[in-house]
Amino acid sequence: MSVRSLLLLIPFAVVPCLFGQDTSMHTAERKAAFRVLFNFDFRSTYVNTEAVRFYGFRLGAQRGKDIIALGFYGLGNPYIQPSVDLGELGTREVVTNFDYTALSYERLLYDSKRWQIGVPVSIGLGNYRKSYRDTSDVLIAYSTNELVPLELSLHTDYNVFWWLFVGVGAGYRYVLAADHEATVVLSDWTYYFKAGVRFGEIVKRARRELKKEHGS
């Protein structure tokens, strides 16, 4: 089995197990098993030493101080280099797109009613696509590289309400790729702001209200 196939199977193997354990209403309430989390990431990172906008969202489950999540990330806008020497093709405008899916594990160092501090580590699978603009102003696909981004970061979240949280974080992303140029261009520091919803808490409170209404 190839590395690509293995990485694609990981989310489908892990995530269903996580959420499958939360299907029993009574067990979940008794053991406070998993809390479902969803958040948007608004990131600033670097491509070829230039700052770019990098957005994504993440769906995960928390149990105690452990969080496992699946995230999807990509450039907010294509990265454009107005003048690049492409050898026989001449000097062209080059447009780059970069996106990936990542599976992450996070250990919370601090978890209180208002604050969380955690250290997430993730492994992803994606691709890095380059196109150039020809004399007719049409984008022509130039190259595609499969990527395995590895990222380690530190973040702080603040619970604005019991169901809504915001946070900031910073870390380093190292990208494994067959093309060494892709590794050099995409490996760099990353900074992010996030806003999210604690779906698990919303569902839990909704269940309580339903029980009250039915007198149970």
URMORA-V589344 format. One line per field, one symbol per residue. burial: 1 if it has 9 or more other ideal C-beta (glycine too) atoms within 8 Angstrom, else 0. Layout:
BEGIN
burial->???
END
This chain:
BEGIN
burial->000001110110011001100100000110000111111111111110000111111111110001111111111000101001010000011111111111111111000000111111111111111111110000000000111111101111111000011111111111101010011011111111111111111111101000000000
END
